[in-house]
Amino acid sequence: PSRTLRIDIQSFAKEKEAPVDDEKYNKTTLWDTMYDRLVDYHAERGTSWLPRAYDPDQKLANWCRTQRFQYQNIESGKPSFITKERIRKLEELDFLWFPRHIRWEEMFQRLVEYKGKNGHMRVTSVRPKSMYDPALANWCIRQRASFKAIQAGEDTFLTPTMITKLEELGFQWDGSYEGMWEESFRHLLAFKELHGHVHVTNYYAPNQPLANWCSGQRNNYRMSMISEERTKRLEDVGFIWNKRTGKWLISYHKVKIHKEKTGNWNVPKDYEGDRFLWNWCSKQRLNYKKGTLSEENIQLLNDIEFPWTL
C-alpha cells in the first residue's frame, strides 16, 4: 500500500509540474487577439464584414476567412478547431459564415455608396448613366422579391438583420418607388414654379437627381413602363416626352422670359451665358421662311408676339 501511495504521489507531482502546451496556449492567445481586433473594427464600422483584400489590416481579413473555412468544415462533418464558444462570440458581431452572405454584404455596401453619390436608391438597369448599375438594380429586385416571400410565410435567404440594415438605409420594399416618385414629382412642380416650365435639361446642377428622374420617366414612357395615371399627371403639368421638343421649349421659355424682363426682342449673343439663344431666334425665322416650322411652334411664337423679321 505504501509503495502504491508513493507512486500515486509521484504521478500527481509529475502531472502538476508538466509544462504548459505552449503551442495550444499561443493559438488561443492569438485567436483572442484577432477577435479583439475584429471587435474594434465592428465598433468603428458597424459590421464585421471585411473585403477579401483589405490593406489596412490584411491579417485580420485573412483570419476571418480562416474562421469561415473552419466553420464550413463543421457543416461538412470535417475536423475543425473552431469551438462553440468561438462561434457564439463571432455571431455576437453578426459574423458572416457563408459566401452568399458575404456577397450580400458586398452588394449592400455598394448600395450605401450609390445612395451617398446620388442621394437616393432609385437604381436602374437602363440609362441615364449616373443611375446605371444593372447588377445592383437586379440585386435590389431580389431583395424585394425575398421580402415579399417572407410576408407570404416562405423561407428565404433574407435574415432579420439584413432587413433591418436595408430599412435603416431607407430602402423601399415597394418596387414602384411610390414615395420616391411623389417626392421627385414635387421637385418638378417646384421647378415649374421657379422657371415657368418643366423642361429640365439633362445636366441641371442645382438638382441633378431631378434631371436624372426626368430622363428616367422618358425612358419608362418609351418602353411602356409607366402607368397611365403617372403619364397623365406629368402631361397635365406640361411634361414633354420628346427630348428634342423639350429642348426647343427650353429655348422658347428663355426668349419669353427675356421679353418679359426687358420689353424688347433684342436677345444678346451671350444671353445669361447661353450663346446659342441668339442663333436659336435666327433659326426660327429662317425655318419660318422656309416653311419647315411646325404649326404648333408658329402658334407658340405668335402667342408671345415673336417678330418674324427684324
Sequence and secondary structure as in RCSB ss.txt:
>XXXX:A:sequence
PSRTLRIDIQSFAKEKEAPVDDEKYNKTTLWDTMYDRLVDYHAERGTSWLPRAYDPDQKLANWCRTQRFQYQNIE
SGKPSFITKERIRKLEELDFLWFPRHIRWEEMFQRLVEYKGKNGHMRVTSVRPKSMYDPALANWCIRQRASFKAI
QAGEDTFLTPTMITKLEELGFQWDGSYEGMWEESFRHLLAFKELHGHVHVTNYYAPNQPLANWCSGQRNNYRMSM
ISEERTKRLEDVGFIWNKRTGKWLISYHKVKIHKEKTGNWNVPKDYEGDRFLWNWCSKQRLNYKKGTLSEENIQL
LNDIEFPWTL
>XXXX:A:secstr
 HHHHHHHHHHHHHHHH    HHHHHHHHHHHHHHHHHHHHHHHHS     SS GGGHHHHHHHHHHHHHHHHHH
TT      HHHHHHHHTTT   SHHHHHHHHHHHHHHHHHHHHSS   BSSS GGGB HHHHHHHHHHHHHHHHH
HTT   S  HHHHHHHHHHT  SSTT HHHHHHHHHHHHHHHHHHSS    S  GGGHHHHHHHHHHHHHHHTT 
S HHHHHHHHHTT  S HHHHHHHHHHHHHHHHHHHHSS    TTBTTBTTHHHHHHHHHHHHHHT S HHHHHH
HHHTT  S  
